[in-house]
Amino acid sequence: MALFFDAPWYDARLAERGLTRAVLAAAAGLAEAELDLAFKDQRELSMREVSAFAELLGVTTAEAASRAGVRPPPPSDSQRIAALEARIAALEAELAALKRR
């Protein structure tokens, strides 16, 4: 089961965009009844469904997942390595800038 589905948050984001739960369901490829179960914490959502929610609502997948009570999968080794390489490159650029002073 989901950890906690924040239905008021989702309803507020939908209202801000002038959308309905039916549109949210369609965007994720769900029947409205399936979405209703998720809103009541009676159906777990997949990351694919949550990603569709995020795209429709203009929020990050992490935010949509958190509000849907879904724990995103941990980053892959290649994602972690890429993030570390980006941090190292940024630190090297800062060090080079300091040396030029």
N, C-alpha and C positions, 0 to 999 in steps of 0.2 A: 504494500500500500504506500501511497504518497506520504511524505512526512507531514505536510500541511499545505493545502491549496489555498492561496490567498485570493478568494473570490472577489472581495471588495476592491482589491488592487486591480485585478483583471477587468472588472466591470468599469472602474474609473478610467483605465487606459482606453478601453473600447469607446466609452462615452466621449473622451477627448478627441477621438478620431471619427466620431459619428458612425461607429460600427456596432454590430450586434454580435451576440454569441453565435448566431447562425453563421455569420461570416467567418468568425474565428474557427468554428468547427470545419467549415468548408476548406479554409486555408490549410488546415492540418490533415485533411482527408478523413475527418471523423463524421459520424452521424451525430446529429444534435443530441440524441439520447446518450451517446458515449461521452460527449463533452459535459453534459449535465452530471453524469456520474463522477467525472473528474472534479467538477466544481464542488461536489459533495464529499470529496475524499473517498470515493468508492471505486475509482478506477485509476490505475497508474498510467502515466504518460511516458512515451518514449522520448528520447532526445530529438529524434526527427520531428515529432509533433511539437515539442517545445521550441525547436529552432524555427518552425513555421510561425508559431505564436510570436516569437521575438521579431522576426522579419516584418510581420504584419503590424505589430505595435511600435516598431521603431526603437526597440530596446536591445541590449546585449543578450546573447543567449544565456549568459551566466545569470543575469537579472531575471529573465523569464523562468529559468530553471529553479532559481531560488524561490521565486514567488509561487511556483507550481509544486514545490516540495520535492523536486527531483534533484538528485545529486548527480552533477555531470561526471562523466568518466574522467579519470586522471589523464593528464597529458601523456602522449606517447613519448618514448625516448627521443625520437627525432624532433618533436616539438620542444622538449626541454633543452636539447642541445642547441637548437636554433635560438631559443630565448637567451641561453647563456652566451652564445657567440655574439648576439646583438648587444648584450650588456658589456662584454669585453671590448667590443669595438667602440662603444660609447665611452668607456673608461679610458681607452687608449687615445681617443680623440681629445678628451679633456686633459689628459696628461701632456699630450703634444702641445695643446694650447697654453698650458701652464709653463712649459719649457720655453716657449717663444717669448714670454714676458720678460 
